[in-house]
């Protein structure tokens, strides 16, 4: 494809990794971050010493703390900030975005407080005429930055825009598929963080591999039932945006949410665990939003609900385990589920 001027907004580990990927693909890529000193250091050292230490970034990648200038010049915009910062960054970029430039994001989660999906927030802030896409799937930033093999999926209601976003990122070691179910893709990317806490707790308590596999599978069941109630497609959650991301986040120790669960299972406090991780842990807010949606649709999501209670300090991990194991016997799937 013709090289584009790409703006990646958010200089954490994932934003840096995706910016490096776009730059490696020949696009004139600028990574934006709020901290001018950090961006100047990255420009000089070619390294994100805070989030991706030891990984050399491409010479073609530029860095800036001037949001207006970066967005003004962009032919393609990719937002990669934590979910709590997502609405504010959209509002800040909106006045500087050219009318024909769509906005993609690799942010996972819900709008804090309202439980709205991020595509709903984007529509409100940017308008219905702005093309939107979500980049999601099983992908640790460190491995992408190192150029290790990765597969993601790009979902958009605009097929042409999904293809554009995928082509910007697709490369020899980075496969980018496309789809059209933004709701399902966003739900999978958000909810897997909650379920990763559950498997982390089980592993921290040394409950064994059987327990881990059971939690992943029953967690996928909870994800699928909520997805069905919301109108998402089942195939989305059986692919990279759902099952793929769930397995990686529940089993890979690079996952912040799994590491939080591990710490809790070993008896650490939430405060100490989050401080040790040193980055935003999305599951703490996401658990509340998942359960808000479940209650709205009359769904019983036992694993997600118990994770929420543990994260709020209402019960201990041990009490949560006892509650989960004491539930009555039932069919694996509701009658007629796959009819």
Order of alpha helices (4+ residues) and beta strands (2+ residues): beta-alpha-beta-alpha-beta-alpha-beta-alpha-beta-alpha-beta-alpha-beta-alpha-beta-alpha-alpha-alpha-alpha-alpha-alpha-alpha-alpha-alpha
